[in-house]
Amino acid sequence: MEKRKGLLDGVAFTGGEPTLHKGLKNFIKGIKELGLKVKLDTNGSFPGKLRMMIELGLVDYVAMDIKNSFEKYSQTAGVHVDIGAVKDSISLLLAGKVSYEFRTTAVKELHTADDFAKIGELIQGAERYFIQSYKDSGNVLMPGFSAPAQEELQSYLAAVKPYVPHAELRGSDK
């Protein structure tokens, strides 16, 4: 990293889930000591670790995935999810102590406009929210999913906008 000082503005920690790694805090401290900004991508499963990193000033920006409405969260994630932890992470970010965004990858077989209205309620007043369309890389763990049509994406966005005015489609034809 020292060799790249002056070439980089920051470092993004992404996943899997970065907060699973025990050495993350010290690694980020080293990055910050080089004067670089840090972005953390998280699923919100470990709100205590997220809170600690925010309070210590170790992260400059957090991007948190919101998988689906809470009723369909575990189904969409493909594993059991502690909804309480996700709620705590959402509340922590909504408190505004660090710049953040929420985002959802829209999958035709998993999401409806009603789900996005429920997501909007969960993150009401958020700084930023992005809906990004699913893309099959050909290397997915669970085949059989597809991207929603552009009209569906627009309906998802319309369902969220009353709750999050700064919601946008990302990486689609808009």
C-alpha positions, 0 to 999 in steps of 0.5 A: 500500500505504501508504494501506491500512496499518491496513486490511490484515494482510498480502499474498499473492503468488500466481500463476502462479508468483511466484518467476519475477519478478526484482523479487519480493525487493525488492517483498516487502521494501517490504511487510515495511517497512510491517509487513505479513505476507507469504504466498507461494503457490508450486509449488516450482520454485525452491527457491533463491529460496524458501530465500533468502526464508525465510532473509531473513525475507521470508515469514511463510507458504508454501503449496506445491502438490503436483501429484501423485505424482512418477510423474504430476507432469509429466502433471498439471502439463501441462509437464515439471517438475524433480522435484529442485527440487520435492523440495528445496522440500518438504524446505526447508518440512519443516525448519520454518523458516517456517509452511507448508502443502501442498495438492493440487487433486484432479482425478478424471481425474488422481488416485487414492487410491494417488497420495495415499498417495504424496503422503503419503509425500513430505510425511510429518510436514507441519504441514498438508496440504489436498486441495481439489476441482477446480472447472471455472471454465469458463475452464480451459486444458485442458477435460475434467476434473471434480471427484472424488465426495465418496467419492473425496475421502474415500478420498484423505484416508484414504490421506494421514492415516497420513503427515500427521495434520493433513490435511483436505479444503478447500472441499468438503462434507467 
